[in-house]
Amino acid sequence: MNRYHRLSGAVGVVLLATFLLAGCSENDRPLDAPVRFEGAIFGSFYQVTVMDPLTQGEANALEEGFLAELESVDQAMSTYRDDAELIAFNEAPLNEWQPLSNELIEVLSISRSVSEESGGAFDITVGGLVNLWSFGPEARPETIPSEAELNERLAIVGYDAIDVDTQSMQARRTRDVFADLSGIAKGHGVDRVAAYLDQQGIEHYLVNLGGDILARGYRHPDEQTPWRIGIEVPHTGPQEAQHILPLDNMSLATSGDYRNYFEEDGERYSHTIDPRTGRPVNNRLASVSVFHPSNAWADAWATALTVTGSEAGMQLALEHDLNALLLIKIDEGQWQSLGTPAFINYFGDALVEELGIDAWEDPSAPRQTATGE
């Protein structure tokens, strides 16, 4: 009996060693580039493409690491999780400072800056109105909100209802607003994943979080071929690219009303709410793409420009020197592509002309006649 146990133990050691050796060889196996990671996150998807040489073990550790970053963002900023830090902040007593995580303070601070610079076109306190119009965690109403309901929620909306103290890492609500970070949290998630990959020494990668994108290095490092990103045709049909642009150490966020909306009595209601009116936006902008080193900033600004519309949005982009591409509705199924001066400067006149993108001209600017008068 004792002999049997001793033999069994010896066999177990041999088998364990065999498994460990097999595991080591599998982890050390080099992978062919590109290495792609993808899955579901934030009610959308994530895709991370890495061109650096990786072993299977390195790839596994890399995915585990950036998914932990995304889980941290979700736990901090979700409006669908009861345990989210943002939910606790929204339920905290008014006028009482709440200590918050570094990342939540950072996003609240960026939100406040874009709100101030856009005249309130971007406003995270719009959450109550978003819920009322059915695009939040509340159930969709059976009818369009009444004027009384709109006015009641609109009365308390305003980015000045949230104070942020970046020195003490705390914030407070001074009115009973519902902070909704859906217009910036995904962009922050892209930045977090990119920062993690940078920390791991990854040099060539593309992060795509539900259409919010950040590219680093090259698509083909040996040939120094840049990543190429498609700007989607703004229609509800199959996805196709309207413009394909190179992206080098830059992020991109696009906002548009052509995917997420609902219709009632023949009228279409966009998912983007204008915080100043309490209603879905209704203007000629089909989509806005903002290019910025930080995807959180790009995400917030894309929303702000969408809310303000084509002319006011372009003026706002000029005022803040934003690298942006606006697709403006001309007729059913037709649109014009307009680039800001910063956009044209970044991508170059030759490419802009090749793609048929127009430079914006201020209609109020004085024009010279043929004779120079």
C-alpha atoms as one frame of an Amber mdcrd trajectory, in Angstrom:
protein
   0.000   0.000   0.000   2.800   2.356   0.913   4.670   1.278  -2.184   1.608
   2.132  -4.318   1.380   5.611  -2.835   5.079   6.221  -3.408   4.777   5.137
  -7.042   1.646   7.203  -7.565   3.409  10.278  -6.217   6.378   9.726  -8.518
   4.108   9.418 -11.551   2.325  12.604 -10.486   5.622  14.496 -10.339   6.546
  13.277 -13.812   3.163  14.269 -15.240   3.315  17.681 -13.561   6.790  18.262
 -14.988   5.534  17.256 -18.427   2.630  19.713 -18.198   4.938  22.500 -17.016
   7.344  21.888 -19.875   4.474  21.874 -22.363   3.151  25.102 -20.856   6.580
  26.735 -21.011   7.047  25.770 -24.659   3.589  27.098 -25.520   4.211  30.392
 -23.715   7.545  30.767 -25.490   6.043  30.163 -28.930   6.548  33.267 -31.115
   3.412  34.638 -32.754   3.127  35.981 -36.268   2.369  39.690 -36.534  -0.126
  41.191 -36.390  -1.371  39.869 -33.057  -5.039  40.810 -32.650  -7.094  40.875
 -29.483 -10.843  41.465 -29.631 -13.968  41.069 -27.562 -16.947  42.854 -26.048
 -16.669  45.800 -23.652 -18.784  48.796 -22.537 -21.762  47.513 -24.506 -19.562
  47.708 -27.621 -16.304  46.062 -28.715 -12.561  46.324 -28.339  -9.907  45.529
 -30.915  -6.213  45.838 -30.159  -3.704  45.101 -32.919  -0.002  44.783 -32.081
   2.793  44.632 -34.643   5.665  44.159 -32.160   7.107  40.617 -31.903   5.314
  38.705 -29.131   5.358  35.220 -27.684   2.124  33.493 -26.677   2.916  34.141
 -23.024   3.604  37.828 -23.638   0.376  38.150 -25.598  -1.631  36.524 -22.814
  -0.104  38.841 -20.207  -0.658  41.879 -22.431  -4.358  41.107 -22.914  -4.847
  40.446 -19.217  -3.214  43.780 -18.430  -5.195  46.017 -20.781  -8.463  44.273
 -19.912  -7.749  45.109 -16.273  -7.378  48.758 -17.338 -10.755  48.654 -19.103
 -12.401  46.975 -16.122 -11.076  49.787 -13.950 -12.605  52.385 -16.285 -15.937
  50.549 -16.306 -16.008  50.243 -12.531 -15.315  53.962 -12.195 -17.556  55.443
 -14.896 -20.375  53.075 -15.826 -23.987  54.185 -15.437 -25.149  50.572 -15.673
 -23.261  49.080 -12.708 -24.622  49.463  -9.203 -21.087  49.283  -7.821 -19.702
  51.994 -10.124 -17.894  54.914  -8.521 -19.866  57.344 -10.685 -23.176  55.963
  -9.398 -22.023  56.472  -5.819 -21.036  60.046  -6.699 -24.448  60.681  -8.287
 -26.170  59.388  -5.143 -23.977  61.279  -2.644 -25.502  64.163  -0.664 -25.478
  67.526  -2.418 -22.777  70.071  -1.542 -20.604  67.449   0.176 -17.126  66.879
  -1.237 -16.514  63.271  -2.282 -12.997  61.801  -2.558 -12.678  60.194  -5.994
 -10.175  58.091  -7.899  -7.480  59.772  -9.955  -9.045  58.669 -13.231 -12.526
  59.906 -12.362 -11.132  63.286 -11.298  -9.140  63.471 -14.534 -12.204  62.804
 -16.697 -14.363  65.231 -14.703 -11.669  67.878 -15.135 -11.409  67.354 -18.916
 -15.202  67.444 -19.141 -15.348  70.751 -17.282 -12.715  72.289 -19.584 -14.493
  71.264 -22.797 -17.829  72.410 -21.324 -16.448  75.871 -20.580 -14.682  76.186
 -23.937 -17.737  75.004 -25.913 -20.239  77.224 -24.111 -22.008  74.222 -22.606
 -22.382  72.225 -25.844 -20.600  69.404 -24.047 -22.086  68.815 -20.610 -21.885
  65.651 -18.520 -24.864  66.761 -16.393 -27.105  66.049 -19.381 -27.582  62.526
 -17.987 -31.081  63.222 -16.694 -32.149  64.368 -20.161 -30.425  61.416 -21.842
 -32.391  59.079 -19.578 -35.611  60.927 -20.331 -35.049  60.485 -24.054 -34.402
  56.741 -23.557 -30.678  56.629 -24.350 -29.577  55.966 -20.761 -30.132  53.250
 -18.148 -33.799  54.212 -17.634 -36.446  52.416 -19.701 -37.453  54.085 -22.943
 -40.627  56.193 -22.588 -43.620  55.165 -24.628 -44.105  58.730 -25.838 -41.898
  61.736 -26.517 -41.197  63.620 -23.253 -43.635  66.426 -22.506 -42.613  70.072
 -22.255 -43.144  69.908 -18.498 -40.827  66.908 -18.149 -38.182  68.524 -20.338
 -38.317  71.829 -18.490 -38.141  70.118 -15.111 -34.925  68.302 -15.951 -33.481
  71.110 -18.040 -33.844  73.479 -15.087 -31.102  71.740 -13.126 -28.796  70.788
 -16.011 -25.537  72.702 -16.263 -21.857  71.862 -15.976 -21.517  74.427 -13.179
 -23.480  72.007 -10.962 -20.324  69.921 -10.464 -17.272  71.335  -8.700 -13.941
  69.574  -9.183 -10.935  70.038  -6.900  -7.971  68.493  -8.714  -5.559  69.345
  -5.885  -7.492  67.439  -3.216  -8.841  64.846  -5.693 -12.473  65.416  -4.782
 -15.689  66.644  -6.370 -19.223  67.555  -5.384 -22.654  68.143  -6.923 -24.301
  71.420  -6.014 -27.585  70.518  -7.736 -29.330  67.179  -8.148 -27.819  66.415
 -11.553 -27.013  62.985 -12.933 -23.441  62.928 -14.247 -23.189  60.822 -17.408
 -19.689  60.262 -18.815 -20.739  58.304 -21.895 -19.443  61.129 -24.108 -15.892
  60.791 -22.810 -15.402  57.544 -20.849 -14.779  55.411 -23.928 -12.118  57.852
 -25.094 -10.512  57.701 -21.669 -10.539  53.910 -21.958  -8.600  54.156 -25.232
  -6.037  56.397 -23.530  -5.701  53.953 -20.625  -5.086  50.987 -22.920  -2.544
  52.980 -24.930  -0.741  54.101 -21.768  -0.553  50.496 -20.582   0.870  49.305
 -23.910   3.424  52.118 -23.795   4.452  51.055 -20.302   4.986  47.505 -21.562
   7.343  48.759 -24.254   4.980  48.110 -27.166   5.834  50.525 -29.983   3.501
  49.650 -32.860  -0.187  49.177 -32.140  -3.737  50.250 -32.905  -6.443  50.481
 -30.236 -10.085  50.545 -31.332 -12.765  50.865 -28.659 -16.161  50.979 -30.316
 -14.834  53.228 -33.089 -12.648  55.436 -30.900  -9.119  54.872 -32.166  -5.515
  55.539 -31.195  -2.558  54.553 -33.350   1.090  54.352 -32.380   4.113  53.554
 -34.542   3.607  51.788 -37.866   1.333  49.189 -39.426   4.452  47.672 -41.042
   7.422  48.743 -38.899  10.113  47.506 -41.328   8.634  49.515 -44.185   7.416
  52.347 -41.914   3.934  52.051 -43.406   1.452  54.112 -41.367  -1.816  52.863
 -39.961  -4.732  53.772 -42.233  -8.127  54.640 -40.780 -11.445  54.802 -42.584
 -13.904  57.636 -41.895 -17.289  55.971 -42.218 -19.919  56.978 -44.746 -22.648
  58.609 -42.614 -25.581  56.380 -43.481 -27.475  53.532 -41.842 -26.485  50.914
 -44.416 -23.461  48.595 -44.362 -20.315  50.226 -43.040 -18.002  51.615 -45.698
 -15.226  54.185 -45.695 -15.803  57.642 -47.119 -12.197  58.738 -46.562  -9.110
  56.699 -45.666  -6.479  58.613 -43.719  -3.051  57.741 -42.315  -2.779  57.956
 -38.552   0.568  58.362 -36.819   0.814  58.733 -33.026  -2.649  60.253 -32.990
  -6.143  59.358 -31.854  -9.511  59.774 -33.541 -13.061  60.049 -32.209 -16.128
  60.349 -34.431 -19.597  61.478 -33.430 -22.693  61.172 -35.620 -26.444  60.683
 -35.535 -26.718  58.046 -38.252 -26.402  54.887 -36.109 -28.029  55.479 -32.727
 -31.491  57.029 -32.952 -35.180  56.209 -32.830 -38.161  57.280 -34.894 -41.660
  58.205 -33.849 -44.508  59.540 -36.009 -42.106  59.783 -38.930 -39.609  61.983
 -37.106 -36.072  60.889 -36.345 -34.541  61.590 -32.927 -30.758  61.532 -32.538
 -29.125  59.982 -29.466 -27.053  63.172 -29.012 -28.851  65.595 -26.698 -28.233
  69.328 -26.816 -27.740  70.278 -23.139 -28.828  73.826 -23.908 -32.278  72.889
 -25.228 -32.842  69.467 -23.689 -33.709  68.032 -27.102 -31.939  65.737 -29.589
 -29.720  67.689 -31.946 -31.218  68.572 -35.300 -28.708  70.091 -37.677 -26.931
  69.392 -40.971 -23.908  67.700 -39.449 -23.808  64.027 -40.450 -20.619  63.267
 -38.542 -17.671  64.943 -36.853 -14.213  63.403 -36.555 -11.713  64.986 -34.179
  -8.013  64.092 -34.179  -6.142  64.686 -30.919  -3.234  63.077 -29.024  -5.703
  62.216 -26.236  -8.805  60.257 -27.192 -10.706  61.547 -24.158 -10.312  65.113
 -25.438 -11.156  64.023 -28.991 -14.272  62.210 -27.749 -15.562  65.217 -25.815
 -14.851  67.699 -28.599 -16.504  65.505 -31.252 -19.694  65.565 -29.174 -19.474
  69.326 -28.623 -19.068  70.074 -32.343 -21.939  67.719 -33.206 -24.215  69.606
 -30.833 -23.308  73.058 -32.141 -23.843  72.213 -35.816 -21.862  72.872 -38.982
 -21.229  76.631 -38.980 -21.057  77.197 -35.224 -19.122  73.955 -34.851 -16.558
  75.023 -37.434 -16.187  78.413 -35.746 -15.647  76.623 -32.438 -13.058  74.329
 -34.033 -11.239  77.339 -35.483 -11.303  79.173 -32.167  -9.623  76.235 -30.398
  -7.429  75.159 -33.329  -9.021  71.712 -33.477  -7.935  69.110 -36.004 -11.382
  68.109 -37.262 -13.234  66.764 -40.290 -16.924  67.623 -40.664 -19.285  65.773
 -42.993 -22.245  68.044 -43.706 -25.562  66.939 -45.167 -26.392  68.524 -48.510
 -29.265  66.295 -49.611 -30.520  62.793 -48.941 -27.470  60.548 -49.247 -25.177
  63.454 -50.120 -22.757  65.391 -47.971 -19.777  67.701 -48.138 -16.477  67.009
 -46.371 -14.922  70.054 -44.702 -11.556  70.128 -42.956 -10.358  72.683 -40.451
  -7.045  74.478 -41.076  -5.442  72.248 -38.407  -6.747  69.161 -40.242  -5.358
  70.324 -43.584  -2.053  71.262 -42.006  -1.777  67.826 -40.340  -2.644  65.703
 -43.384  -1.240  67.994 -46.092  -2.783  69.793 -49.056  -2.009  67.002 -51.525
  -3.860  64.262 -49.613  -6.758  66.550 -48.741  -7.202  67.467 -52.402  -6.872
  63.847 -53.497  -9.650  62.808 -51.105 -11.951  65.620 -52.211 -12.029  67.300
 -48.812 -12.763  71.019 -48.924 -11.115  73.679 -46.819 -13.646  75.637 -44.814
 -14.208  79.195 -45.930 -15.703  81.735 -43.566 -18.801  83.134 -45.331 -18.452
  86.351 -43.319 -14.872  86.954 -44.466 -14.380  89.734 -47.051 -13.912  88.467
 -50.586 -11.754  90.040 -53.278 -13.219  90.610 -56.719 -11.425  89.628 -59.887
 -10.077  93.173 -60.164  -8.919  93.116 -56.526 -11.544  95.658 -55.437
